[in-house]
Amino acid sequence: MISRADTSIVVEWWRTIDKAMLTAVLFLMLAGMLLSFAASPPVAERIGLDSFHFIKRHAFYLVLAFGAFIIASFLNPTQVRRVALGLFVLSVIMLMATLFVGLEAKGSKRWLLISGFTIQPSEFIKPAFVVITAWLFAENSRRPDIPGNLFSIILVGIVCALLIAQPDFGQTMLVAVVWGAMFFLAGMSWIWIIVMGLLGIGGIGAGYVFFPHVAGRMDRFITGEGDNFQVDTGLQAIIHGGWMGQGPGEGTVKRILPDGHSDFPFAVAAEEFGIILAIVLVLVFSFIVLRGFLCALRERDAYVRLTTAGLITMFAIQSMIHLSVNLKLIPAKGMTLPFISYGGSSLLASGIAMGFIIALTRQRPDMRSKRPAGFASGNYTSNQAG
């Protein structure tokens, strides 16, 4: 038992955090480690590495991600903004560096090699961008003389331009959609909604016209012709698993799945552990999303509300893209599944983002209202709960 008289930092943290959200995130971390044992060995053996190569690296990065998650969860809203600003500036510098000294793979320069570690800056700029943009929207609402909305448009333009230059069309679309969702939540007019919608359609059209690999993926998805081996194999793994799965280590389709550890871990999970447990995994993701939005709804501070909603939106859309690709519902895109997919940058960035969410959703003295009258306006009519 923890004494009520104990006011240490750790005890106060434990009293004020959303324990249900914490439990769900830890569940995903453990599930990701478990699925690494299932999905990684065949990939490592196929390219001539030790069977446990990716498992060891996943465990190493998971420890770092857990540390980043816990440290970030101790921050207050002001500290979250300051850390995000520093991370944003650093990420922009690294994104610019990738254009000149980045590692090239499959026609894209998305990675930097620093002290033997491969870093993908685009993963880190996403949570930082959301926090800074949310603050700009909130300041514009609080003080109309500050052109926060204009600054946010400039920022999204800079980030999208750097991502397109790599090129990384998928991450560009993710950032643009999350920014649009936050702009909507901040109270944009219907005119802006129409303009943003038309720009989004135009962006997809431009991607199809100017990026052959994007056009190829969309054509293969629509016509079913061409090289669909990985997507078809992933779907076959899901079907092969059935309701109860083939059993841990007994999957066979996963052995010919090229990126089962990074782009298709959900398919591997369904083959070995069954559709029922795959649904449980989806429900955990859904719980985190719904819980995050509920926490945002009851928040009185506009900056905290928009930041929480933006980070949760990013988490939700990224997860939906990954799951939809695995189920062959949308064209193929190498989008990681937070905490599940292999990838050091993805794990670390996910840990930081969810740490921010835990930090922002902690119970604070100013959190009194349980139900807001309006999400965007911040006007509340419900009784305060002491």
ABEGO torsion letter per residue (X at the ends): XBBAABABAAAAAAAABBAAAAAAAAAAAAAAAAAAAAAAAAAAAAAGBBAAAAAAAAAAAAAAAAAAAAAAAABBAAAAAAAAAAAAAAAAAAAAAAAAABBBBGGBBABBBBGGBBBBAAAAAAAAAAAAAAAAAAAAAABAABBAAAAAAAAAAAAAAAAAAOBBAAAAAAAAAAAAAAAAAAGBBAAAAAAAAAAAAAAAAAAAAABAAAAAAAAAAAAGBEBAAAAAAAAAAAAAAEAAEAEBGABAAAAABAAAAAAAAAAAAAAAAEAAAAAAAAAAAAAAAAAAAAAAAABABAAAAAAAAAAAAAAAAAAAAAAAAAAGABBBBBBBBBGABBEAAAAAAAAAAAAAAAAAABBBAABABABBABAAAGBBABBBBX
